[in-house]
Every structure is written in structure tokens, then in C-alpha cells.
Amino acid sequence: MAIQGVYYGLDLATVTQIRTETLTAIEAILKTGASYSIGGRQLTRANLQELQNTVMECTAAINRLAGPRARINRTFPDYSRGGRN
């Protein structure tokens, strides 16, 4: 997927929040297999590609805003707790 620059122009805090919420949605869908609501949109397992694209777009915007010293390259979910609290 080529980066479209969808989130360019937003401030760092907003883009970071969108990215965090999107990662939370991905984690919830993967753990429960259920749907998840974010920003008024109902997303399901079938939307994982769309969520991944959102994370990539946000990461590109954050990298652009934060500069070369604070690059975010990859995020890996932590399943070490096995889904238990």
C-alpha cells in the first residue's frame, strides 16, 4: 500500500490518538473475533486490512511530524497475559 498522506496536516497528538485507538481496535477484534466501534464506524474482522492501512497512514504522519529521531516503524501486540486481566 502506498502512503496517501491522509493524516498529514493534523497535529501529532491527534494522529497518535487515532493510531492508538486503531491498534486497540485491532487487538480487540483479534482477541474476541467480534466487531469493534471506533469513530462512529462499526468494524469487523473483515476490516482488518482497513485498520492496518490506518495504522500505516498514522505511522507515516507521526514520522513526518516527529522527525527522524522519533521514528515509529513497527508495533507488535503483547499477548503475554493471555487475554486475562
VEXTORKOL-603256 format. One record per residue (C-alpha): residue number from 1; residue in three letters; x, y, z. Coordinates in nm, 3 decimals. Layout:
<site nr="NUM" rest="ALA" u="X" v="Y" w="Z"/>
...
***
This chain:
<site nr="1" rest="MET" u="0.000" v="0.000" w="0.000"/>
<site nr="2" rest="ALA" u="0.132" v="0.341" w="-0.091"/>
<site nr="3" rest="ILE" u="0.102" v="0.605" w="0.177"/>
<site nr="4" rest="GLN" u="-0.165" v="0.856" w="0.078"/>
<site nr="5" rest="GLY" u="-0.091" v="1.120" w="0.340"/>
<site nr="6" rest="VAL" u="-0.443" v="1.101" w="0.477"/>
<site nr="7" rest="TYR" u="-0.346" v="1.231" w="0.822"/>
<site nr="8" rest="TYR" u="-0.088" v="1.488" w="0.714"/>
<site nr="9" rest="GLY" u="-0.190" v="1.828" w="0.843"/>
<site nr="10" rest="LEU" u="-0.323" v="1.700" w="1.175"/>
<site nr="11" rest="ASP" u="-0.127" v="1.763" w="1.494"/>
<site nr="12" rest="LEU" u="0.092" v="1.494" w="1.649"/>
<site nr="13" rest="ALA" u="-0.137" v="1.433" w="1.948"/>
<site nr="14" rest="THR" u="-0.441" v="1.373" w="1.727"/>
<site nr="15" rest="VAL" u="-0.262" v="1.135" w="1.491"/>
<site nr="16" rest="THR" u="-0.109" v="0.949" w="1.784"/>
<site nr="17" rest="GLN" u="-0.453" v="0.910" w="1.943"/>
<site nr="18" rest="ILE" u="-0.603" v="0.778" w="1.619"/>
<site nr="19" rest="ARG" u="-0.318" v="0.528" w="1.586"/>
<site nr="20" rest="THR" u="-0.356" v="0.412" w="1.948"/>
<site nr="21" rest="GLU" u="-0.733" v="0.367" w="1.912"/>
<site nr="22" rest="THR" u="-0.684" v="0.177" w="1.587"/>
<site nr="23" rest="LEU" u="-0.433" v="-0.059" w="1.749"/>
<site nr="24" rest="THR" u="-0.680" v="-0.114" w="2.032"/>
<site nr="25" rest="ALA" u="-0.950" v="-0.199" w="1.777"/>
<site nr="26" rest="ILE" u="-0.722" v="-0.449" w="1.603"/>
<site nr="27" rest="GLU" u="-0.634" v="-0.613" w="1.933"/>
<site nr="28" rest="ALA" u="-0.999" v="-0.637" w="2.038"/>
<site nr="29" rest="ILE" u="-1.104" v="-0.790" w="1.706"/>
<site nr="30" rest="LEU" u="-0.819" v="-1.042" w="1.712"/>
<site nr="31" rest="LYS" u="-0.887" v="-1.143" w="2.073"/>
<site nr="32" rest="THR" u="-1.263" v="-1.173" w="2.055"/>
<site nr="33" rest="GLY" u="-1.334" v="-1.219" w="1.687"/>
<site nr="34" rest="ALA" u="-1.614" v="-0.968" w="1.734"/>
<site nr="35" rest="SER" u="-1.683" v="-0.630" w="1.590"/>
<site nr="36" rest="TYR" u="-1.549" v="-0.306" w="1.731"/>
<site nr="37" rest="SER" u="-1.670" v="0.052" w="1.712"/>
<site nr="38" rest="ILE" u="-1.425" v="0.335" w="1.650"/>
<site nr="39" rest="GLY" u="-1.508" v="0.688" w="1.547"/>
<site nr="40" rest="GLY" u="-1.873" v="0.601" w="1.494"/>
<site nr="41" rest="ARG" u="-1.788" v="0.322" w="1.249"/>
<site nr="42" rest="GLN" u="-1.857" v="-0.044" w="1.319"/>
<site nr="43" rest="LEU" u="-1.557" v="-0.254" w="1.216"/>
<site nr="44" rest="THR" u="-1.532" v="-0.630" w="1.199"/>
<site nr="45" rest="ARG" u="-1.268" v="-0.890" w="1.133"/>
<site nr="46" rest="ALA" u="-1.320" v="-0.830" w="0.760"/>
<site nr="47" rest="ASN" u="-1.195" v="-0.473" w="0.812"/>
<site nr="48" rest="LEU" u="-0.851" v="-0.570" w="0.942"/>
<site nr="49" rest="GLN" u="-0.687" v="-0.454" w="0.620"/>
<site nr="50" rest="GLU" u="-0.853" v="-0.114" w="0.654"/>
<site nr="51" rest="LEU" u="-0.734" v="-0.091" w="1.014"/>
<site nr="52" rest="GLN" u="-0.381" v="-0.190" w="0.912"/>
<site nr="53" rest="ASN" u="-0.386" v="0.082" w="0.645"/>
<site nr="54" rest="THR" u="-0.494" v="0.334" w="0.909"/>
<site nr="55" rest="VAL" u="-0.202" v="0.235" w="1.133"/>
<site nr="56" rest="MET" u="0.039" v="0.271" w="0.839"/>
<site nr="57" rest="GLU" u="-0.102" v="0.613" w="0.747"/>
<site nr="58" rest="CYS" u="-0.081" v="0.733" w="1.107"/>
<site nr="59" rest="THR" u="0.272" v="0.599" w="1.144"/>
<site nr="60" rest="ALA" u="0.381" v="0.785" w="0.832"/>
<site nr="61" rest="ALA" u="0.222" v="1.107" w="0.961"/>
<site nr="62" rest="ILE" u="0.383" v="1.064" w="1.305"/>
<site nr="63" rest="ASN" u="0.722" v="1.001" w="1.149"/>
<site nr="64" rest="ARG" u="0.683" v="1.313" w="0.939"/>
<site nr="65" rest="LEU" u="0.577" v="1.524" w="1.238"/>
<site nr="66" rest="ALA" u="0.827" v="1.385" w="1.488"/>
<site nr="67" rest="GLY" u="1.126" v="1.388" w="1.257"/>
<site nr="68" rest="PRO" u="1.395" v="1.127" w="1.202"/>
<site nr="69" rest="ARG" u="1.489" v="1.080" w="1.570"/>
<site nr="70" rest="ALA" u="1.148" v="0.956" w="1.681"/>
<site nr="71" rest="ARG" u="1.053" v="0.721" w="1.400"/>
<site nr="72" rest="ILE" u="0.789" v="0.458" w="1.466"/>
<site nr="73" rest="ASN" u="0.850" v="0.156" w="1.249"/>
<site nr="74" rest="ARG" u="0.657" v="-0.140" w="1.382"/>
<site nr="75" rest="THR" u="0.413" v="-0.223" w="1.656"/>
<site nr="76" rest="PHE" u="0.376" v="-0.572" w="1.792"/>
<site nr="77" rest="PRO" u="0.081" v="-0.672" w="2.011"/>
<site nr="78" rest="ASP" u="0.165" v="-0.807" w="2.356"/>
<site nr="79" rest="TYR" u="-0.026" v="-1.128" w="2.420"/>
<site nr="80" rest="SER" u="0.187" v="-1.231" w="2.716"/>
<site nr="81" rest="ARG" u="-0.108" v="-1.201" w="2.956"/>
<site nr="82" rest="GLY" u="-0.311" v="-1.449" w="2.752"/>
<site nr="83" rest="GLY" u="-0.611" v="-1.219" w="2.741"/>
<site nr="84" rest="ARG" u="-0.657" v="-1.231" w="3.117"/>
<site nr="85" rest="ASN" u="-0.662" v="-0.931" w="3.348"/>
***
